[in-house]
Amino acid sequence: MPQGVWVQLPPSSLITKNLDRKGLRDLYGLEETLNIEKQYQEDHSVKLIVEVDQDKMSTYKRRAATKISSRGNIPGFRPGKAPYDVVVRTYGEGAITEQAVDLFIDMEYSNILKEADINPGAAGSLESIDSLEPPKFTFRVPLAPEVDLGDYHSVRLPYEWQAPGQKDVDAALEDMRQMYATTENVERAIEIGDYVLVDVKSETTELNRTGFATFVRKEDRDTEWPYNGFAKELAGLKAGESKTVKHDFPADWEVEELKGKSVEIEVTVKTVRGVTLPDVNDEFAKMTGAGETVDALMEAVKKDVEARSQAEYDDKYFVELIEKIKEGAVIKYHEHTVEHEGEHVLSDLSNRLAQQGMDLDTYFKVRSTTREQFIEDEVKPVAKKRLERGLLLDEVVRREKIQLDNEALDAEYNNTINSLAMQGMDFSKVRGGRKGQKQLSEAIAMESASRVMTRKALDMIKSIAMGEYKPVEEAKAEEVKEEAAPADDGQEKASE
């Protein structure tokens, strides 16, 4: 093995094979004779300069010679039985030394980490062989992430969500009516309440669409593409007619390529479909599956609107809260950790694109970018945010001694299973038969546990930010007391 090579080393837990470290050392008569110097680096890694006793290295060289001869064919000797000097003459000192270094790393790397008191965050590397007499090696090891939350208990952020009003409930009901509406092609001009099929062309690639369906609403919606009020600008056009519209996107627009841009869009109407909405009555309620009566339907719609509104508020609230906590925290991690998270980000994108019948390479072409540029510009920033958020919440879980309870896990697991079933997944047809089903079940359980713990951590930092913090032990004691109270009341009444 030439000097200066870069060899990837597995985490210490992956090196053990048929024998543990102590068993291997006992087998070969090896003693702990390592001199280790640690040099911490600014990139959150550490250099380990390891000097090995010459006698120890000689033992590895003899073991290497035995291994080499067992794989080769030396005339006059059975495999593995040739003397050391014969193997040296046959294969050369260099081959034996290279094999000895490999054996040394296989058997000693985890022990090096243990003696150096290092918690690795990823696979280490043999950076260089500094010398062979005496044997001296330099390893580079990425460190596990470290988080110091600072004085996070002093962070305050009021939680000010308010339930939506009747106007929002009515709008949601109107959307539901649209879902169950009937449509037909009409020859007239576009009116409010029509569905329209259009082709959209622009010099700005992100705005090009073919066969894009839109609904002409009376009121603007934040979810309208490509901007609020776009469809209303088409009112008065007929099928076959075109119109050029202009729009200035604000500097803080959510789509990076459209931020602060002034664009011209040529819209050609292909089809105009008039809409007939169903009446809101008991029959409509039954049709939606939300209830048997209008009152039941309205209650279901109201709950759904409130749930979605609170979820949207929570998303923004916790982003702001986590940023506030991060301001007083110190989070350290190696670049490799970000790259690993980036692989998950890219994998998630690939899965979403696959559902739309598109692969990553096609997506990059549509975006006029390369894989490398996309990773640098878009994947890494997202990966960095996700990583830091996860590390911060993990540390909250550790510091606050938050534990996973089986009841919450079972509920989350069952909700996930039911959701997948409603989406059409047939668990009996999972690839791999029972083994595949078991692997899927374990994956769902792990993901469910992660979501439950994330919610518990978010609830904890929310209680802190609102000034309502209670340690886990105290909160559990109060829950037990509240659960016991009704039973005590019942016993008192029975005795009376």
C-alpha positions in Angstrom: 0.0 0.0 0.0 1.8 3.2 -1.1 2.2 6.2 1.2 -0.5 8.9 1.1 -3.4 6.6 0.0 -6.9 7.4 1.1 -8.7 4.3 2.3 -12.3 4.4 3.5 -12.8 2.8 6.9 -16.1 1.5 8.2 -17.5 2.7 11.6 -16.0 0.7 14.4 -19.2 -1.3 15.0 -19.0 -2.7 11.4 -15.5 -4.2 11.6 -16.2 -7.1 13.9 -16.4 -10.4 12.0 -16.2 -13.9 13.4 -14.3 -13.0 16.5 -14.5 -10.0 18.8 -11.4 -7.8 19.4 -10.3 -9.5 22.6 -10.7 -12.9 20.9 -8.5 -11.8 18.0 -5.8 -10.4 20.3 -5.9 -13.5 22.5 -5.6 -15.6 19.3 -2.6 -13.8 18.0 -1.0 -12.7 21.3 -1.3 -9.0 20.6 -1.1 -6.4 23.4 -2.2 -2.8 23.6 0.8 -1.0 22.3 -0.5 2.1 20.5 0.6 5.7 20.9 -2.2 8.0 19.7 -2.0 11.8 19.2 -5.3 13.7 18.6 -5.5 16.8 16.4 -9.0 18.3 16.2 -9.8 20.0 12.9 -12.0 23.0 12.1 -14.3 20.9 9.9 -15.5 18.9 13.0 -13.2 16.0 12.3 -10.1 14.7 14.1 -6.7 13.5 12.9 -5.5 10.5 14.8 -1.7 10.0 14.5 -1.1 6.4 15.6 2.3 5.1 16.3 2.5 1.3 16.5 5.1 -0.8 18.4 7.5 -2.4 15.9 7.0 -5.8 17.5 3.3 -5.5 17.1 3.7 -4.7 13.4 6.0 -7.6 13.0 3.3 -9.9 14.3 0.9 -8.5 11.7 3.5 -9.0 9.0 3.9 -12.7 9.9 0.1 -13.1 9.9 0.0 -11.4 6.5 2.6 -13.7 5.2 0.6 -16.7 6.3 -2.5 -15.3 4.7 -0.7 -14.6 1.4 0.8 -18.1 1.3 -2.5 -19.7 2.0 -4.0 -18.1 -1.1 -1.0 -18.7 -3.3 0.9 -21.7 -4.6 4.5 -21.9 -3.3 6.3 -25.0 -4.6 7.2 -27.5 -1.8 4.8 -26.1 0.7 1.2 -26.6 1.6 -1.1 -23.5 1.5 -0.3 -21.3 4.5 2.7 -23.4 5.7 5.5 -21.7 3.9 8.1 -20.0 6.2 8.1 -16.2 6.4 11.4 -15.7 4.6 10.2 -17.9 1.7 7.0 -15.8 1.3 9.1 -12.6 1.3 11.3 -13.9 -1.5 8.3 -15.1 -3.5 6.0 -12.1 -3.1 8.2 -9.3 -1.9 8.3 -7.2 1.3 5.9 -4.7 -0.2 3.0 -7.2 -0.7 3.4 -8.4 2.9 3.5 -4.9 4.3 0.4 -3.9 2.4 -1.5 -7.0 3.7 -0.2 -6.3 7.2 -1.5 -2.8 7.2 -4.9 -4.1 6.0 -5.0 -6.6 8.9 -3.9 -3.9 11.4 -6.7 -1.6 10.3 -9.3 -4.5 10.4 -8.3 -5.6 13.9 -7.3 -2.3 15.5 -9.4 0.5 14.1 -12.3 0.2 16.6 -9.7 -0.1 19.4 -8.0 3.1 18.2 -11.3 5.0 18.4 -12.0 3.6 21.8 -8.5 4.5 23.2 -8.7 7.9 21.6 -12.1 8.4 23.2 -13.6 9.4 19.8 -17.3 9.2 18.9 -17.3 8.9 15.0 -20.1 10.4 13.0 -19.2 8.5 9.8 -16.6 6.2 8.3 -13.0 7.3 8.9 -10.2 7.3 6.4 -6.6 6.2 6.4 -5.1 9.5 5.3 -1.5 8.5 5.1 1.2 6.0 6.1 3.7 8.4 7.6 6.4 5.7 8.1 7.0 2.0 8.5 9.9 2.2 10.9 8.5 2.9 13.3 5.0 2.2 11.9 3.0 5.4 12.0 -0.4 6.1 10.5 -2.6 9.1 10.2 -6.4 8.6 10.3 -9.1 11.2 9.6 -12.3 10.6 11.4 -15.5 12.8 11.0 -16.9 13.4 14.5 -20.5 12.8 15.5 -22.7 16.0 15.6 -22.6 18.0 18.8 -25.4 20.3 20.0 -25.3 22.9 22.8 -28.9 24.3 23.1 -27.7 27.3 25.2 -30.4 28.9 27.4 -33.3 27.6 25.4 -35.6 27.8 28.4 -35.5 31.6 28.1 -36.8 31.6 24.6 -40.4 33.0 24.3 -42.8 33.1 21.4 -46.6 33.5 22.0 -48.8 30.9 20.3 -51.6 33.0 18.8 -53.6 30.7 16.4 -57.3 31.5 16.1 -60.0 29.3 14.7 -61.1 30.3 11.2 -64.4 32.1 10.9 -67.5 31.2 9.0 -66.2 32.7 5.8 -63.4 30.1 5.6 -65.9 27.3 6.4 -68.2 28.5 3.6 -65.2 28.7 1.2 -64.3 25.1 2.0 -67.9 24.0 1.5 -67.8 25.7 -1.9 -64.7 23.8 -2.8 -66.5 20.6 -1.8 -69.4 21.5 -4.1 -66.9 22.0 -6.9 -65.5 18.5 -6.4 -69.0 17.0 -6.9 -70.0 19.5 -9.6 -70.9 18.4 -13.1 -69.4 20.2 -16.1 -70.0 20.5 -19.8 -68.3 22.3 -22.7 -69.8 25.7 -23.6 -69.4 27.9 -26.6 -69.7 31.2 -24.6 -67.0 33.4 -23.1 -65.4 32.5 -19.8 -67.3 33.5 -16.7 -66.7 33.3 -13.0 -67.2 29.7 -11.9 -66.0 28.1 -15.1 -63.3 25.5 -15.5 -60.8 26.3 -18.3 -58.2 24.3 -20.1 -55.3 26.5 -21.4 -51.8 26.4 -22.8 -49.4 28.7 -21.1 -46.2 30.0 -22.9 -43.5 32.3 -21.6 -39.8 32.9 -21.9 -39.6 32.0 -18.3 -39.4 28.2 -18.4 -41.0 27.7 -15.0 -44.3 29.1 -16.4 -44.7 26.9 -19.4 -47.7 24.6 -19.3 -49.6 22.5 -21.8 -53.2 21.5 -21.1 -53.3 23.3 -17.8 -56.7 23.2 -16.0 -57.7 26.1 -13.8 -60.9 27.3 -12.1 -62.1 30.9 -12.4 -62.8 31.9 -8.8 -64.6 35.0 -7.6 -62.1 35.4 -4.8 -58.3 35.0 -5.0 -56.7 32.0 -3.4 -53.1 31.8 -2.1 -52.9 28.3 -3.8 -53.7 29.6 -7.3 -51.0 29.0 -10.0 -49.0 30.9 -11.1 -50.3 33.8 -8.9 -53.4 34.9 -7.2 -56.0 36.2 -9.7 -54.5 34.6 -12.8 -57.6 32.8 -13.9 -59.9 35.9 -13.5 -57.7 37.6 -16.1 -59.1 35.1 -18.7 -62.7 36.1 -18.2 -64.3 37.2 -21.5 -62.2 34.9 -23.7 -63.6 32.1 -25.7 -62.1 28.7 -26.8 -59.4 29.3 -29.4 -58.7 32.9 -28.3 -55.4 34.1 -26.7 -54.3 36.8 -24.4 -51.0 38.1 -23.2 -50.9 38.9 -19.5 -48.1 40.6 -17.5 -47.2 40.1 -13.9 -44.6 41.3 -11.5 -43.5 38.7 -8.9 -42.4 40.1 -5.5 -38.8 39.6 -4.3 -39.9 37.2 -1.6 -41.8 34.9 -4.0 -41.6 31.2 -2.9 -40.3 30.0 -6.4 -36.6 31.0 -6.6 -36.6 31.4 -10.4 -39.5 33.9 -10.2 -38.4 36.1 -7.4 -38.6 39.8 -8.4 -39.2 38.9 -12.0 -41.5 40.8 -14.5 -42.9 38.3 -16.9 -45.2 38.1 -20.0 -47.4 35.1 -20.3 -49.3 34.1 -23.5 -52.4 32.1 -22.6 -54.4 30.2 -25.2 -57.8 29.0 -24.2 -58.5 25.4 -25.4 -61.7 24.5 -23.7 -64.4 26.3 -21.5 -66.5 24.1 -19.3 -69.6 25.4 -17.5 -70.2 24.2 -14.0 -73.4 23.0 -12.3 -73.0 22.9 -8.6 -75.0 20.4 -6.4 -77.4 21.8 -3.8 -76.3 21.6 -0.1 -78.8 19.2 1.4 -78.9 15.9 3.2 -78.4 14.0 -0.1 -75.2 16.0 -0.8 -74.0 15.3 2.8 -74.5 11.5 2.2 -72.7 11.8 -1.2 -69.6 13.3 0.4 -69.5 10.6 3.2 -69.1 13.3 5.8 -72.5 12.6 7.5 -76.2 11.9 7.0 -77.4 15.5 7.4 -76.4 19.0 6.4 -75.6 19.7 10.1 -73.2 16.8 10.2 -71.6 17.9 7.0 -71.1 21.4 8.2 -69.5 20.1 11.5 -67.1 17.9 9.6 -66.1 20.7 7.2 -65.6 23.1 10.2 -63.3 20.6 11.9 -61.3 20.0 8.7 -60.9 23.7 8.1 -59.7 24.2 11.7 -57.3 21.3 11.5 -55.7 22.5 8.3 -55.6 26.1 9.5 -53.9 25.1 12.8 -51.4 22.8 10.9 -50.5 25.7 8.6 -50.0 28.0 11.6 -48.0 25.4 13.4 -45.6 24.9 10.4 -44.8 28.7 10.5 -44.8 28.9 14.3 -42.3 26.0 14.8 -40.0 27.2 12.0 -39.8 30.6 13.7 -39.4 29.0 17.2 -36.6 26.7 16.1 -34.8 29.6 14.4 -35.0 31.5 17.7 -33.6 28.5 19.6 -30.8 28.1 17.0 -29.8 31.7 17.6 -28.6 30.8 21.1 -27.4 27.3 20.2 -24.1 25.9 18.9 -24.5 23.0 16.4 -21.4 21.3 15.1 -21.3 18.7 12.4 -19.0 17.4 9.6 -19.7 18.1 5.9 -20.2 14.4 5.4 -23.3 14.6 7.7 -24.8 17.2 5.4 -24.1 15.2 2.3 -25.7 12.1 3.9 -28.9 14.2 4.7 -28.7 15.6 1.1 -29.0 12.0 -0.2 -32.3 11.7 1.7 -33.5 15.0 0.3 -32.7 13.9 -3.3 -34.3 10.5 -2.6 -37.5 12.1 -1.4 -37.6 14.3 -4.5 -37.0 11.3 -6.8 -39.9 9.4 -5.1 -42.3 12.4 -5.6 -41.2 12.8 -9.3 -41.8 9.0 -9.9 -45.4 9.5 -8.8 -45.7 12.0 -11.6 -44.0 9.8 -14.1 -40.7 11.7 -14.2 -37.2 10.9 -13.2 -34.4 13.1 -11.9 -32.5 13.4 -15.1 -35.6 14.7 -16.9 -36.3 17.0 -14.1 -32.8 18.5 -14.3 -33.3 19.0 -18.1 -36.6 20.8 -17.5 -35.0 23.0 -14.9 -32.0 23.7 -17.3 -29.5 22.6 -14.6 -27.2 19.7 -13.8 -27.3 17.3 -11.0 -24.2 18.8 -9.4 -25.5 22.4 -9.6 -28.9 21.4 -8.3 -27.4 19.6 -5.3 -25.2 22.6 -4.6 -27.9 25.3 -5.1 -31.1 23.6 -3.8 -30.4 20.2 -2.1 -27.7 21.3 0.3 -29.6 24.3 1.8 -32.6 22.1 2.4 -30.4 19.3 3.8 -28.7 21.8 6.2 -32.0 23.1 7.5 -33.4 19.6 8.0 -30.2 18.3 9.6 -30.0 21.2 12.1 -33.7 21.0 12.9 -33.4 17.2 13.6 -30.2 17.6 15.7 -31.8 20.4 17.7 -35.0 18.4 18.4 -33.0 15.2 19.2 -31.1 17.2 21.8 -34.3 18.5 23.3 -35.5 14.9 23.6 -32.3 13.9 25.3 -32.1 16.9 27.7 -35.8 16.7 28.6 -35.8 12.9 29.0 -38.7 12.6 26.6 -39.7 8.9 26.1 -41.8 7.1 23.5 -45.1 5.8 24.8 -46.7 2.7 23.3 -50.2 4.2 23.1 -49.1 7.1 20.9 -46.9 4.8 18.8 -49.7 2.4 18.2 -52.1 5.2 17.2 -49.6 6.7 14.8 -48.8 3.2 13.3 -52.4 2.4 12.8 -53.2 5.8 11.2 -50.3 5.2 8.8 -51.5 1.7 7.9 -55.1 3.0 7.4 -53.9 5.9 5.3 -51.9 3.6 3.0 -54.9 1.2 2.7 -57.1 4.1 1.7 -54.6 5.1 -1.0 -55.0 1.6 -2.5 -52.0 -0.2 -1.1 -52.6 -4.0 -1.0 -50.3 -5.3 1.8 -50.8 -8.9 0.6 -49.1 -8.0 -2.7 -46.0 -6.5 -1.2 -42.8 -7.7 -2.9 -40.9 -10.4 -1.0 -43.9 -12.1 0.5 -43.8 -12.3 4.3 -40.3 -11.0 4.5 -41.2 -8.0 2.5 -44.3 -7.4 4.6 -42.2 -7.6 7.8 -39.7 -5.1 6.4 -42.5 -2.7 5.4 -44.1 -3.0 8.8 -40.7 -2.3 10.5 -40.1 0.7 8.3 -43.6 2.1 9.1 -43.0 1.5 12.8 -39.7 3.4 12.7 -41.2 6.3 10.8 -44.2 6.4 13.2 -41.9 6.4 16.2 -39.9 9.3 14.6 -43.1 11.3 14.0 -44.3 10.8 17.6 -41.0 11.8 19.1 -40.9 14.9 16.8 -44.3 15.9 18.0 -43.4 15.4 21.6 -40.2 17.5 21.2 -42.2 20.3 19.4 -44.8 20.3 22.1 -42.0 20.6 24.7 -40.4 23.7 23.1 -43.8 25.2 22.5 -44.6 24.9 26.3 -41.3 26.5 27.0 -41.9 29.3 24.6 -45.3 30.0 26.1 -44.0 30.0 29.6 -45.9 26.8 30.5 -42.9 24.4 30.9 -43.2 21.4 33.1 -40.6 18.7 33.4 -41.7 15.3 31.9 -41.8 13.7 35.3 -44.0 16.5 36.7 -46.4 16.4 33.7 -46.7 12.6 34.0 -47.4 12.8 37.7 -50.2 15.3 37.0 -51.7 13.0 34.3 -51.7 10.1 36.7 -53.4 12.3 39.4 -56.1 13.4 36.9 -56.8 9.9 35.8 -57.1 8.7 39.4 -59.4 11.5 40.4 -62.6 10.2 38.7 -62.0 6.7 40.2 -61.7 8.3 43.7 -64.9 10.2 43.1 -66.7 7.1 42.1 -65.5 5.2 45.2 -66.7 8.1 47.4 -70.2 8.1 45.9 -70.4 4.3 46.2 -69.5 4.5 49.9 -72.2 7.1 50.4 
